[in-house]
Amino acid sequence: MSTNRVKCDVLILGAGVIGISIGIAYLEAHEGKKVFIVEKEDQIGKHASGRNSGVLHAGFYYSPDSLKAKFCRDGNSEMRLIAKEYGVPVEEVGKVVVTQSEEEDSRLEVLLERGLKNGVELELLPEKYLRTYEPLAITKNRFLWSPKTAVADQSLILDSLRRKFESLGGRIRVEEEVKLRVSGNQVHDSRNRYDCKLIVNAAGAQADRVSREIGVGVDYAMLPFMGVYRFTTQSQLALSRLVYPVPHPINPFLGTHFTITSNGLVKIGPTAIPILGREQYTTWTGWSSADVFQALKASAALVKGEVHNFNSMLKSEWPKIFPSKLVEEAAKLVPSAAHIRRWDKKPSGIRSQLVHLDSGKLEQDFVVRQHLNSVHVLNAVSPGWTSAIPFGRWVVKKYMRSDGNLD
């Protein structure tokens, strides 16, 4: 752990995919500057960046006026470029989105319209063609085909971004936690390890906690959702495409679906179960009283708000903690999944979801705030991994200047 005071131009908190991408973008725009990333864990990407699905999303789910739509399509292409540069395989599997009812079938047209507005390659096809794309899946009337959806090993991609950042002169320090304070018109590292012109808070699930130390983001609370996947091998279930349902029209989750990994596994999931701890991968670890307070505060706002039906969310998600229920949901898309006798459990992931306290709204887009000489990425949920590279460039262009000031 650092004991000497280090001078730098930019200090980034959090060595996940977002923090490293911002570091790359800054060094590419401002050659020769000194950028440090500090990470409280003993390795990079230990949480959301290393526990996501590894799916390179195409970008058709998101409203055309959202930041997600702005960055997902380009991020899909740019992740492929970084993968090629560092020799990381990308599996061009594609995705089918299938339906289970007439009502869901009508919502396919909404997805198609969004996708086309976002510049995404997408086709709406009759049911009879589904066997050509994924013979194990079933649908009602029609389905969407997304050829640009792909998968890659998220740990290899993250390591490639690390190597890119370090090749530009950036430095990463692990097992180093920074606390912030305001002094005059500057935000500082209160432990006096770093003397920096700009601070970027990209601490993921902890970002709002960091920002509240200096009074930023107090209108939000954080509610974590546990994502559990079960898996088998492609030799047991020979899927060749990703298979997704039509997403819920209000709640910000994509529903139980099938993904394929780069090492030959087939996964079903994830769940979206509200929990108390932001790093609560087991029942009794990874949470604190502060986590509990925030989660309860966020839950109360959701219940009182009129944007989402939190009770319905709980009713649909909690049963999926049981493998039999998760398999039952998955088999609605791929019936042969019901015949697989063994579904092993993948390490869980946690989606820390920002809740706006006044409206009770689950924030479904990137949320960025600035204060004095600091920038705070408070919400960077899915498709944050896919969108990271152009999002990082946008943060630098919009908020950061080489003279140590904010725009």
Secondary structure, DSSP 8 states (H G I E B T S, - for coil): ---S-EEEEEEEE--SHHHHHHHHHHHHHSTT--EEEEESSSSTT-SHHHHS--EE--S-SS-TTSHHHHHHHHHHHHHHHHHHHTT--EE---EEEE-SSHHHHHHHHHHHHHHHHTT---EEEEGGGHHHH-TT---SSEEEEETT-EEE-HHHHHHHHHHHHHHTT-EEEES----EEEETTEEEETTSSEEEEEEEE--GGGHHHHHHTTT-STTEEEEEEEE--EEEETTTS---SEEEE---SSSS---SEEEE-TTSEEEEE---EE-S-TT-SBTTBS--HHHHHHHHHHHHHHHH-SS--HHHHHHHHGGGGSHHHHHHHHTTT-GGGGG-S--EE---EEEEEEEETTTTEE--S-EEEEETTEEEEEE--SSHHHHHHHHHHHHHHHHB-TTS-B-
